[in-house]
Amino acid sequence: MSGPPEGTAVQASTPVPSGPRPTRRSRRSVDVPTLVERAREGDARSVARLISLVEDASPALREVAAALSPHTGHAQVIGLTGSPGVGKSTSTTALVRALRQAGKRVGVLAVDPSSPFSGGALLGDRVRMQDHAGDGGVFIRSMASRGHLGGLSWATPQALRVLDAAGCDVVLIETVGVGQSELEIASLADTTLVLVAPGMGDGIQAAKAGILEVADVFVVNKADRDGADQTVRDLRYMLSLGGRHSEAGQWRPPICRTVAARDTDNGIDDVLARIEEHRQWLESSGEGHRRRSERAAREIEAIALGTLRERMGDVRGSAALGALADKVVDGGTDPYRAADELLGQL
């Protein structure tokens, strides 16, 4: 299930949206059942087309979601986050290689910051992932964040469903890499890897950002550099300070050392072993079901809010809203009552 260059390049010409979601573009009619069937057979073009429909907020999106739903819920979702320069793309590439050696089908959603000019993804280090572009068991998609905060794209949850339904055993989600705001991945992934590197001040940043609450596995990458031992000690010290991981029966994040740029003896096998231990804990503790249920709740909420924003857009500048605004200015009502009345009209 290879990700052809066009599956990624589609981002480069995407216009900048006027709001938090992309504007819907007119497209030729979509045969959703056929697309889904071909995607499940591993056809990369069909997978890419389905993700494009998601990103473009196509009118066929509801039909796509309904067609995918019976085939989802099987993929293991692994998130990778951390500050810029810690080696997220290199680590993702190394994980893909190891997972493929284990016979797993792998999907990669690499979220990049949006270009302020085109709105597309700035691909950067994604070139390194092209080592796997000819592999039929790997699908790689670079997605533009399009101004969405939290390190992900607004379309990431639905794109994840596409890869899940397409038969991926594991889906790796790599966040933008903007530092302290990348906490959204914890609500989407089954297992979240937080990457840090020696000499980058990540220990202090982790304490400030609450990253201790996000990580299921810490990965000290570039562990062949000076300062790696100190970084490990800093993480151990912060874990000893308490938090949800210190509660009885909770998972305590292990700390792995990697040199992901190496082809061999890079520590990735240890990371995968820890991920597997965490997967088993999720199943035995019931935390896995709770996380997936919470993920679905967030997704439903996001869709409902998106629909509400669209309806609000219809009344913005309308006579009804203008009349309510005048009543607030004149003291005839207060903003809360006016908002309730407006929602009632929706």
Secondary structure, 3 states (H helix, E strand, C coil): CCCCHHHHHHHHHCCCCCCCCCCCCCCCCCCHHHHHHHHHCCCHHHHHHHHHHHHCCCCCHHHHHHHHHHHCCCCEEEEEEECCCCCHHHHHHHHHHHHHHCCCCEEEEEEECECCCCCCECCHHHHHHHHHCCCCCEEEEEEECCCCCCCCCCCHHHHHHHHHHCCCCEEEEECCCCCCCCCHHHHCCCEEEEEECCCCCHHHHHHHHCHHHCCCEEEECCCCCCCHHHHHHHHHHHHCCCCHHHCCCCCCCCEEECCCCCCCCCCHHHHHHHHHHHHHHHHHHCHHHHHHHHHHHHHHHHHHHHHHHHHHHHHCCCHHHHHHHHHHHCCCCCHHHHHHHHHHHC
